[in-house]
């Protein structure tokens, strides 16, 4: 995931996407809510084109600069309780792996508070057996969070997406839980020696969530909401649920062309992939959060400077280079963020999120600009590329001649 990006250097010569002909008519017909200053119309036009080209029914965009939210937009509508509901700037979406930035920050905060050292061994913290592979003793929190812990989903099945296989192997009924997943994985050898290479691991972040619970004495969700989000006024965010019947009142609906057998019970029922085809509770620390785009850009402000959540040392730890894994483009994975030094000598940091029914993108780039876009479907067979949202928003940024100064934050928080 994200091996090539945020590598774009935003320049004044770039221009926003142009909508022509029937595409313009389709884009202009998309219902919208929220605020778009005229100076930032290029962002809005680009989003409308992107949405129209991919037949996306629900989306959001938020744009900020130097701690001020400047644009907040909801696009499209969904049906809830028999009524058509317009997407608001504060509607909740599954954000998938954007959740990892919360988990990384939670462990950085626990280290800041003297509860743990990031060099601590995960097997010791969680009491994991190392008999199946003694190398598990060498998995530290740093390695867990920087994806160098020894699990490689290109070699072994991603255990966060292997519910039926794990249930069968353990001889247990669905649904499985975190303890089942840990029991299954711990009984098997690692895919590589910890610290020897980078391999993106949802399982590593799931384990990190269990460490947070052990150290804090709280549920993962409670710790994050109380310690990270509440101090900066973010109150809407919460962990998601698997079924459409369990959706929160302001949560959008999710779309996919695919179906799967249910993992929430042993019925064998074929269900829409986003609703019971995977377990949202099990995804918690690696991909389980619900948020709005304005929530996520406000969350990004936490990393701009020392504040009530993280101090300067902790922010430095979040973006620190790992022992290995700096790629050919000069980017690396920190604690829940992809990171790269830009041409101004500052850091661009970003992440994407993707699961059936969700695609999200959050970036913090040069000059204090940040943006988040979230959609209720992801790239599937026959759909246009979704990763292009990155250069599209970069071009819109480069086309802004004068940035507005009116701060919309108080409208949404």
N, C-alpha and C positions, 0 to 999 in steps of 0.2 A: 504494500500500500504506500503510495506517494514516494516513489523513488526518485522523481525527477523535478519536483516542483518547489513553488514559492521562490523560484529561481529567476523569476521574471524581474527585470529591473524596470520600474515604472518610469516612463519618460513623457515629457510634455508633448511630443509629437504623436502620441497614440490617440486614437479616436474611438468613440463608442460604437457599438453595433448599429447598423442602419436597417430599418424595417421597410420593406418595399412591397408593393402590390397587395395580393390577397393575404400575405403574412401580416402586413400592417393592419389590415382590417381585423384579422383574428386576434392579434396582440392587443389592439385597442379595445376589443370586446371583453377582455378578461376583467372580471370584477376586482376592484381594488379598495383598500382601506388604508388609513394612515396618512403620513405626511412626507412629501417629497419636495424640498426646495428647488426652485427652478435651476439653480446652479448645479444641481445633482441629477438633472433629468436624464443624463446619459446612463446612469445606473438603472433607472426605472425602465427606460426603453430597451436596454440590453436584457434585463430580466424578463420583460414581456415577450421579447423575441425567443429567448431560451425556453420559456414555458410553453409558448405556442408550438414551437418546433418539436417538443417532446410530449405534447398533449398532457401536461401536468395540471392536475385539478386544484392543488393546494400548495402554496409556497409563501415564503417570507424573505425579506431582506432588511438588514439594518446596517447602517454605515456610521462610523464615528471618527472623530479626529481629536487627539489630545484630550481624551477623557470626556468629550461631549458627544452625545448621540445626535446626529444631524439628519438622518433619514430613517424612517421606520415604516415598513410597508407590509401589508398582507395582500396576497393574490389568490383569487379563486374562491371556491365555496365547497361545502360538503353537506351531507344530509345526516342529521342527528335527531332521533326521536320523531322522525317523519317530517322534519322541517329543514329547509335549506338555510344553512348558516354561512355567512361570509367569514373568510379567514381574517382575523384581526392581527395587528402587530404583536399582540400578547397571546395568541392562540398557542397551545402546546403541541409540539412535534416530538417524536422520538428522534434523538440526535445521534444514536449509535456511538461510534468511537470518539466523538468529541467528548464523551464522558471520561476518557482517559486523562484529560487535563485536570479534572477534579480529583481523581485518584492519586495522580502524581503530586498534586499540591497538598493533599491530605497527609501523605507520608512526609513531605517536606515540612509541613507544620508540626507533625508529631516529633520530628527530629529537632525542629526549632524549639519546641517546648521541653526538650530533654527526655522525651519518652523512649527514644530509640536512636541508634546510629544507623545511617544509611548503608554502612558496611556490615550490618548485622546479618547473620545467616537465617534464611527463611525457614529451613528445616528445624532449627533450634526454636525459633519464635512460635512455630505452629506445631511442634512436636511430630514432624513428619518422619517416617521410617526411611532410612537411606539404604536399606538392604538390597533393594532391586538395582540400585545404581549409586554407589558411594559418591559419585560426582555431584549428587544433589546437595551434599554438604557444602559445596562451593558456590551455591546460588545465594547471592546477597540481595538486599533490597535494590541497590544500584542496578545490578544485572537484571533483576525482575522487571524494573521499570524502564530500562533502556533496551529491552528485548534482546538481551544476550544471555538469558538464563538456561538455554539448552533445549527448548521446545521449538520445533519447526513444523508448521502445519503443511509444508510442502512435502514432508517426509511421513508424518503421522497425522491421522485425522484431527482436525481442530475439535477438542473435546467440548467446546461450548456449542457445537453444532453436530453432535454425535450422540444424541439422547438415546435413540433406539439401540445403537451398538453398545453403549455403556450399560443400559438396563439389561440387555441380553447377557453381556459378559459377567455382570454381577449377580444375575438371577433375581433382579428386583423389578417391581412394577413401575410404570410411568405414573407421575412425573418423577424424574430424578432431581436431586438437589446438589448443592455445592459439596457436601460431604461425599456423595456418591462419585462425583467427578474427580475429587481429590483422591479418593480411594483407588479409582481406576487408573489414574495417571501415575500415581506414586508407585504402583506395582509394576511399572514398565520402565525400561531404560530411557534415558534422555536421548534426544536426537543428535546432540553435539556437546562437546565439552564446554561448560559455562565459561563465558568470557572470551571464547575463541571466534565468535562471529555474531552478526546481527540477524535475527529472524523474528519478524513480527509475531507476537504471541498474545492472543486474547486470554489464554489460560494464565499467563503470568500476571495479568492485571486482575483477573478473578481472584488469584491467590493474594494479591496485594490488598484487595478488599477485606479478606479474612484477617490479614495482619492488622489492618486498621481497626477492625472490631475487637481483636484480642488486646491491642494496646490501649484503646480508648474506653473499653467497657461499654460501648454503645453499639447499636446497629450501624452498619456502614452509612445508610441514608441519614440517620439522625446526626451522626458526627459531621458529615459533610454539610448538611443544612444548617446546623447550629454553629459550627466553627468556621466554615468557609463562606457560606452564602449569606446568612443573616447579618453578619457585621457590615456587609456592603449593600444591604437592602434588597437582596434577591430572594423573593419569597415564593414565587410560582413553581420553581423547579422541584421535581420529585421523581422517584423511580416509576417506570411504566409497568403495565400489566400485559398479559399475553392476549386476552380475548377482547373482541370488540364490545361485548356486553360489560366489560370491566373498565371501559375508557373513562377518563376524567371529563367533567362537564365541558371544558374548553379545548379538549384534545381533538385534533383532526382525524379523519379516517385515512387508512393506508391502502395503497393499491399495488398489485403485482399480477402478472399474467400466469404465475405459477401456483401450484397447489402442492401440499405435502400431507403425509399422515400426521395426525395430531400427536404432539409430545406432552400434552397436558393430562392425558389419561391413556388407558390401554384399549380404547374403543377401536382403534384402527381407522377411525373416520378420516376421510380426505377433506382437508380444510384449506381455505385461502392461506397461502404461505405466511402473510403478516399476522394472521390471527390463529395461533395455535400450532403453526408449523415450526416454531422455535420457542424457547422459554425466556420471556423477558425477566423474570426474577433471577434466573441464573446469570443473565448478562450484566447484572448490576454495575459492578466496578469497572468492567471493560466496555460496556455499551448500553447500559440500561436507563439512562436519564431522559426525562422529558424537559424541554425548554422551549423558549421562543428565541428568535434571532436577537431581539433587544437584550434578553437575559444573557446571551452568550457574548455579545460585545461588551456588556457591562462586566461580565466575569473576566474578560480579557484585560480590563483596566487594573485588576489586581496585580498584574505582572509588570505594570509600568513603573512603579516605585514602591518603596517601603510603605506599608499601611497596616490596617488592623488584622489582615489575614496573614501576610508573609512579609518578613523583613528582607533587607538587601541580600543577606547571605543566603536565605532560602530561595530567593528569585534566581540568584546565581547558580544554585544547585539544580534548579528546575531546567535551566538551559545549558548546563555544563556538557562538554564533550565527553562521550563515553570512552572506555579503554580501546574499543574497536568499533567499526561501523560507520566512520566518516566516508561518504561515498564519493564518486568521481566528480560530482557537481559541488562538493564541499559542504553538503548538508549532513546532518546527523539527527539522531533521535534522543531527546532529553527525557524529562519526566512527564510524559503525556503530550509532548509537542515535537513536531519536526522543526529543526532550527537551521538557519543559515546566516552567515554574515553577508550583509548586502553591500552595495558599492559606496555607501556612506560610512561604512564601518560599524553600523549598528546591526541589530539582529532582526531578521524576519522570522516569525514563528507561525506555524499553521498546523491544521489537521483536517482530514476528511472523515466522514462517518458514512457507513454504508451497511444496510441490512435490508431484507425484503420489505418494501414499502417505505424506505427512507434513504435519502441522500442529503448530506450536510457538508458545509465547508466553512471554516472559520480561519481568518488570517489576520495577523498583526504585521504591518509592513512599515517601510520607512516614512519619516515625517509624521509619525504618530497616527497614521491612518489604520483603521481596522474595519473589517466587515464580516458579516455572517449571512449565508444563504442556506435555507432549509427547504426540502421538497418532500412530498408524500409518495414518491416512487423513486426507484433508482434505475440505472442503466440495465436493460435486459436485452435478450436477443431481439434484434430488429429495431431497437431504439437508437437514436443518435448518441454520440459520446456525451457523458455527463461531466467528465473531468474538465471539459472546456470552460466550466464556470470560473476556474482560476484565471486564465488569461483574459476572459471577458470582463471580469471585475477589475483586473489590473488595467486594462485599456480604458475603462470608464474612469478610473482614478486619474490616469495620465491626462485625460481630456478636461478635467476640472480646471477652469481658469481662475476662479475665485471661490474659496471655500466659505460657506455660510458660517455664521457664528452663533446663531440661535440654538440653544441646547434644549433638546426634546426630552431629556432624561426624566424631568419631573412629571411628564405626561404618563409615564409607564412605570414609575417606581415611587 
